[in-house]
Structure formats: C-alpha cells, structure tokens
C-alpha cells in the first residue's frame, strides 16, 4: 500500500496546502520581534521569500509561488514591517540587521543552504545576503532588480517620471518649496521623517502615490489628488521605511552590490524582468548579469514592475521551479 501523502499534516494543511506549517514572532534583539511563517513540506527544498518596500510585509498569495509538495518555504516580515513588532520601528533597523535576521531564521529551521527569492527591495536584500553568506545560498531568483543605489532612485523620480508623466512630475514637485526642488529626493525623505504630521502626512502620501503610479504598467490615474494628500485616512507605512533606508544609502557603500558580484560566483541565478518596468528597468538586470555569469535574465514582454502584471507571476513561479531543478532539488 502506498504511504498516505497527507500523513502528519494538520486539518488546515489538508484543506489548504498553502496554509502555514508554523507561524510565530521571533525575537531578534534590540526589542524587535519578526513575524516568521513556513509553508510547504517539511524536508522539502529550503527556500526563503523576501518582500519589497522596504517596509511592505509578506502577503498570503506569495506562498503560492512555491510548489507546496516540493518546497519548504519561509516567509517573514522584515523589521518594523507587516506583522513584525514594534510596527514601523526604524531604530536598530539596517541592512546588516536584516541579513543577521535571515541567518537567525535559517539556523532556526536548520537549513544548510536555501534558495533566496526576492523582488524589488527584496532583490536588494537577496543580493546583499548572498554576498555576505554565499556558502548558505543554493540559488537566487530575483524579480525587478534594484541595487539600492541613489542613481536608480534619481533615474526613476527625476528622469523617468518627468519623461513619462510630466504632469505627475509637476504634482510631485509642487509639494516642495522652490529651494527644496534643487534636491527633491532629500527634501521628500526629510519631510517624511519629520515628526510633525502636518509635514510628514502629505509627503508620505505623495511619495506613495507617485511610486505606485510608476510601478503600474497601466495605472488607473496619472496625477496626484491634492485634496487626498491631507486626508485623515491612515497613512501608508512604506514611505517611512523607504525614507529611512534611502536617506542612508540603504546602509551600503556606493555601488556595493554590483562591485561585489564576484562573491556570487558559482551561485546560479534567474532574474525575471518586466520589459516596461519604470522603477527597476531592464538595464539594471542586464548590468548585474554582466558581472554575474551564472545568472540568466528572462524578460516578460508587456509587463511593468508589479508581481501581478501580465505574465510576471507565472514567470516567477517557473523560474523558482527551474532553479530548483538546476541545483538538483
């Protein structure tokens, strides 16, 4: 008689193969507790999923990127994000802290090596972790490569924005004083991190809405709504964590991830890239692949930045599965 494939699974897992195997708040020091969940099959191919932002948190649907019969996947909300506590906490929240948190998670699950998956800011963290701990990485799957540089941010907000959305660019700059417009990104980050709600509220909403429009291949609107910038609705959380990281150059040396790509030697990688990604354009992925010979770029035509743009999600799932096959899993 064949063994019962569902033996040892909980009732929830039998009803939903993507239900968490485990879920907990993991203390990582300095008062931080990070939300960590695992899905799939105990004993499966180890993998970790890194959300974007920084500051967004993981979503339930992201569990479905991994075949639950094949993978044992960990998803977690980075410090201050999602369900992690204290929510929004930026103290003791740097890239080295996030890398250390990943090592704590890996050791907790007793994974010798794992496949690291991340998109946008998650790609930044994936690369930084892999360069810090290359012996712990079996493979890397990236979507929408972001190398965490000021050049990329200036390219998106000061070059692409006025070329593709000139009216939105005017709206974006109108929030600032004439003097601030000389260095608009720095001005926005200062305003977002200002303790006064009258200062940080409109700036956070303007940054969030502008970034959202740039991220969508077919946005439903292409202007900021001045009335909504002073709304009483809850503020989005990501602009605060983004301002904290971007103001500090993502806690990296200039050009660090590309300069240290040699540390990825013999680590196989796949990058899924939307052809019309205005935030993380194809040139960045191809530049990284140029210094990382074991990496392949797969361009999705007719897609932009988001995981849910046409073809992106399916391409990510296939890339994860192909990478696992390539490394023998």
C-alpha positions as CSV (number, residue, x, y, z in Angstrom):
1,X,0.0,0.0,0.0
2,X,1.3,3.5,-0.9
3,X,2.0,5.8,2.0
4,X,-0.5,8.5,2.8
5,X,0.8,11.7,1.3
6,X,-1.2,13.7,3.9
7,X,0.1,11.8,6.9
8,X,1.3,14.2,9.6
9,X,-0.5,17.2,8.1
10,X,-2.9,19.3,10.1
11,X,-6.5,19.6,9.1
12,X,-5.9,23.2,7.8
13,X,-3.0,21.9,5.6
14,X,-5.1,19.1,4.2
15,X,-7.8,21.7,3.2
16,X,-5.3,24.2,2.0
17,X,-1.8,23.1,1.0
18,X,-0.6,26.7,1.4
19,X,-1.7,27.0,5.0
20,X,1.3,27.8,7.3
21,X,3.1,24.9,8.8
22,X,4.4,27.3,11.5
23,X,3.8,31.0,12.4
24,X,5.5,32.9,15.2
25,X,7.1,36.1,16.4
26,X,10.8,35.5,16.6
27,X,12.8,37.8,19.0
28,X,15.9,39.1,17.2
29,X,17.3,41.6,19.7
30,X,17.0,45.4,20.3
31,X,13.3,44.9,21.1
32,X,12.5,43.7,17.6
33,X,10.3,40.6,17.0
34,X,9.9,39.5,13.4
35,X,6.9,37.6,12.1
36,X,8.0,34.3,10.5
37,X,5.9,31.6,8.9
38,X,6.8,28.5,7.0
39,X,4.8,26.7,4.3
40,X,5.0,23.6,2.1
41,X,6.6,20.3,3.1
42,X,8.9,19.7,6.0
43,X,12.0,18.2,4.4
44,X,11.3,19.9,1.1
45,X,13.7,22.2,-0.8
46,X,14.6,25.1,1.6
47,X,13.6,28.5,0.3
48,X,13.1,32.0,1.7
49,X,10.9,34.8,0.2
50,X,11.9,38.4,0.7
51,X,9.2,41.1,0.4
52,X,9.7,44.5,-1.1
53,X,9.5,48.1,0.1
54,X,11.4,48.2,2.3
55,X,8.5,48.1,4.7
56,X,5.7,46.3,2.9
57,X,5.5,42.9,4.5
58,X,4.6,39.5,3.1
59,X,1.2,38.6,1.6
60,X,-0.6,35.2,1.8
61,X,-0.6,34.8,-2.0
62,X,3.2,34.9,-2.1
63,X,3.1,31.4,-0.5
64,X,1.6,30.2,-3.8
65,X,4.8,31.0,-5.7
66,X,6.3,27.8,-4.3
67,X,5.0,24.2,-5.0
68,X,4.0,23.0,-1.5
69,X,4.9,19.4,-2.3
70,X,8.4,20.4,-3.4
71,X,9.5,23.3,-1.2
72,X,9.8,24.1,2.5
73,X,9.5,27.9,2.2
74,X,10.0,30.6,4.9
75,X,8.3,34.0,4.6
76,X,8.9,36.7,7.1
77,X,8.1,40.4,7.6
78,X,11.3,42.4,7.9
79,X,11.9,44.6,11.0
80,X,9.2,47.2,11.5
81,X,7.1,45.8,8.6
82,X,3.9,43.9,8.3
83,X,3.1,41.9,11.5
84,X,6.6,42.4,13.0
85,X,6.9,44.4,16.2
86,X,7.3,47.2,17.1
87,X,5.4,48.2,13.9
88,X,7.3,50.9,12.0
89,X,10.3,50.8,14.3
90,X,13.3,52.2,12.5
91,X,15.8,52.1,15.3
92,X,18.2,49.1,15.0
93,X,16.8,48.6,11.5
94,X,19.5,48.5,8.9
95,X,20.6,46.2,6.1
96,X,23.1,44.4,8.3
97,X,20.3,43.8,10.8
98,X,18.1,42.2,8.2
99,X,20.9,40.0,7.0
100,X,21.5,38.9,10.5
101,X,17.8,38.2,10.9
102,X,17.9,35.9,7.9
103,X,20.8,34.0,9.3
104,X,18.8,33.6,12.6
105,X,15.8,32.2,10.6
106,X,18.0,29.9,8.6
107,X,19.6,28.4,11.7
108,X,16.2,28.1,13.4
109,X,14.9,25.9,10.6
110,X,18.3,24.0,10.4
111,X,18.6,24.8,6.7
112,X,22.2,24.2,5.5
113,X,21.5,26.2,2.3
114,X,18.4,27.7,0.8
115,X,17.1,29.3,-2.4
116,X,16.7,33.0,-1.9
117,X,13.8,34.7,-3.7
118,X,13.0,38.5,-3.7
119,X,11.6,41.3,-5.9
120,X,12.5,45.0,-6.0
121,X,13.8,45.8,-2.5
122,X,13.6,42.0,-1.8
123,X,16.1,41.6,-4.6
124,X,18.4,44.1,-2.9
125,X,18.2,42.2,0.3
126,X,18.7,38.9,-1.5
127,X,21.9,40.0,-3.2
128,X,23.2,41.6,0.0
129,X,22.6,38.4,2.0
130,X,24.1,36.2,-0.7
131,X,27.2,38.3,-0.9
132,X,27.5,38.2,2.9
133,X,26.8,34.4,3.1
134,X,27.5,32.8,-0.3
135,X,28.1,29.4,1.2
136,X,24.5,29.4,2.5
137,X,22.8,30.2,-0.8
138,X,21.9,27.4,-3.2
139,X,20.4,29.7,-5.8
140,X,18.9,33.2,-6.3
141,X,15.7,34.2,-8.0
142,X,15.1,37.9,-8.5
143,X,12.2,39.9,-9.9
144,X,12.8,43.6,-10.8
145,X,16.4,44.1,-9.8
146,X,17.1,47.0,-7.5
147,X,20.7,47.5,-6.5
148,X,19.8,50.1,-3.7
149,X,21.7,53.0,-5.3
150,X,20.8,56.7,-5.4
151,X,21.4,56.6,-9.1
152,X,18.5,54.3,-9.6
153,X,16.2,56.4,-7.4
154,X,17.2,59.6,-9.2
155,X,16.6,57.8,-12.5
156,X,13.1,56.8,-11.5
157,X,11.9,60.0,-9.9
158,X,13.9,62.7,-11.6
159,X,14.3,61.2,-15.1
160,X,11.7,58.6,-15.9
161,X,8.9,60.5,-14.0
162,X,9.1,63.8,-16.0
163,X,9.6,62.0,-19.3
164,X,6.6,59.6,-19.0
165,X,4.4,61.5,-16.6
166,X,5.2,65.2,-16.9
167,X,2.0,66.4,-15.2
168,X,2.6,63.9,-12.3
169,X,6.2,65.2,-12.0
170,X,4.8,68.7,-11.6
171,X,2.4,67.5,-8.9
172,X,5.3,65.7,-7.1
173,X,7.5,68.8,-7.1
174,X,4.7,71.2,-6.2
175,X,4.6,69.9,-2.7
176,X,8.1,71.2,-2.1
177,X,9.4,74.8,-1.7
178,X,11.5,76.3,-4.5
179,X,14.6,75.8,-2.6
180,X,13.8,72.1,-1.9
181,X,13.3,71.4,-5.5
182,X,17.1,71.6,-6.0
183,X,17.4,68.3,-4.2
184,X,13.8,66.9,-4.2
185,X,14.5,63.3,-3.1
186,X,16.4,64.5,0.0
187,X,13.6,67.0,0.7
188,X,11.0,64.3,0.5
189,X,12.9,62.0,2.8
190,X,13.4,64.8,5.3
191,X,9.7,65.7,5.2
192,X,8.5,62.0,5.5
193,X,10.7,61.5,8.6
194,X,9.7,64.8,10.2
195,X,7.8,64.1,13.5
196,X,5.1,66.7,12.6
197,X,2.1,65.0,11.0
198,X,1.3,68.2,9.1
199,X,4.7,67.8,7.4
200,X,5.1,64.0,7.0
201,X,1.5,63.2,6.1
202,X,1.2,64.9,2.7
203,X,4.8,64.0,1.8
204,X,4.2,60.3,2.6
205,X,1.0,60.2,0.6
206,X,2.6,62.0,-2.4
207,X,5.6,59.7,-2.4
208,X,3.5,56.6,-2.0
209,X,1.0,57.5,-4.8
210,X,3.7,58.6,-7.2
211,X,5.7,55.4,-6.7
212,X,2.5,53.4,-7.1
213,X,1.8,55.0,-10.5
214,X,5.3,54.4,-11.7
215,X,5.0,50.8,-10.6
216,X,1.9,50.1,-12.6
217,X,2.1,49.3,-16.4
218,X,-1.5,50.7,-16.8
219,X,-2.3,52.9,-13.9
220,X,-5.9,54.0,-13.3
221,X,-4.8,57.6,-12.8
222,X,-1.7,59.6,-13.7
223,X,-2.0,62.7,-11.4
224,X,-1.8,63.3,-7.6
225,X,-5.1,64.3,-5.9
226,X,-4.1,67.5,-3.9
227,X,-7.2,67.0,-1.6
228,X,-6.2,63.5,-0.7
229,X,-2.7,64.5,0.4
230,X,-4.2,66.0,3.6
231,X,-6.7,63.2,4.1
232,X,-7.5,61.8,7.6
233,X,-7.3,58.2,6.3
234,X,-4.5,56.0,7.7
235,X,-1.0,56.8,6.3
236,X,0.8,54.2,4.1
237,X,3.6,52.6,6.1
238,X,6.2,52.0,3.3
239,X,7.3,55.7,2.7
240,X,8.6,55.9,6.2
241,X,10.8,52.8,6.0
242,X,11.8,53.7,2.4
243,X,12.9,57.2,3.5
244,X,14.9,55.8,6.4
245,X,16.7,53.3,4.1
246,X,17.1,55.6,1.1
247,X,18.4,58.5,3.3
248,X,21.1,56.2,4.5
249,X,22.0,54.8,1.0
250,X,20.4,51.5,2.0
251,X,23.3,51.1,4.5
252,X,25.7,50.1,1.7
253,X,28.7,51.6,0.1
254,X,28.0,53.2,-3.3
255,X,27.6,50.6,-6.0
256,X,28.3,47.8,-3.5
257,X,26.1,45.0,-4.9
258,X,27.5,45.3,-8.4
259,X,31.1,45.8,-7.3
260,X,30.9,42.7,-5.1
261,X,29.1,40.5,-7.6
262,X,32.2,38.2,-7.7
263,X,31.0,36.8,-4.4
264,X,28.1,35.2,-6.3
265,X,30.5,33.1,-8.3
266,X,29.0,29.6,-8.9
267,X,25.6,30.6,-7.4
268,X,23.0,30.1,-10.1
269,X,20.5,32.8,-10.6
270,X,17.4,33.8,-12.6
271,X,16.1,37.3,-13.0
272,X,12.5,37.9,-14.1
273,X,12.3,41.4,-15.6
274,X,9.3,43.3,-16.9
275,X,10.1,45.0,-20.2
276,X,8.4,48.2,-19.2
277,X,9.4,48.4,-15.6
278,X,9.9,52.2,-14.9
279,X,11.2,51.7,-11.3
280,X,13.6,48.9,-11.9
281,X,14.4,49.0,-15.7
282,X,15.8,46.1,-17.7
283,X,19.2,47.9,-18.0
284,X,19.8,47.2,-14.2
285,X,19.1,43.5,-14.5
286,X,21.3,43.2,-17.6
287,X,24.1,45.2,-15.9
288,X,24.0,42.8,-13.0
289,X,24.0,39.7,-15.2
290,X,27.1,41.2,-17.0
291,X,29.1,40.8,-13.8
292,X,27.4,37.6,-12.6
293,X,28.0,34.9,-15.3
294,X,25.8,32.3,-13.6
295,X,22.7,34.4,-13.9
296,X,20.1,34.4,-16.6
297,X,17.6,37.2,-17.4
298,X,14.1,36.4,-18.5
299,X,12.3,39.4,-19.9
300,X,8.5,39.4,-19.8
301,X,7.0,41.5,-22.6
302,X,4.1,43.8,-22.0
303,X,4.8,43.9,-18.2
304,X,6.0,46.5,-15.8
305,X,7.2,46.4,-12.2
306,X,4.5,44.5,-10.3
307,X,4.3,40.8,-9.5
308,X,0.8,40.8,-10.8
309,X,1.5,42.4,-14.1
310,X,0.6,40.1,-17.0
311,X,3.0,37.2,-17.2
312,X,5.2,38.2,-14.3
313,X,3.8,35.9,-11.6
314,X,3.8,32.8,-13.9
315,X,7.4,33.6,-14.9
316,X,8.4,33.9,-11.3
317,X,6.9,30.5,-10.4
318,X,8.6,28.9,-13.4
319,X,11.9,30.5,-12.6
320,X,11.8,29.2,-9.0
321,X,10.9,25.7,-10.2
322,X,13.6,25.7,-12.9
323,X,16.2,27.0,-10.5
324,X,15.4,24.2,-8.0
325,X,15.8,21.6,-10.9
326,X,19.1,23.2,-11.9
327,X,20.6,22.8,-8.5
328,X,19.3,19.2,-8.2
329,X,16.3,19.7,-6.0
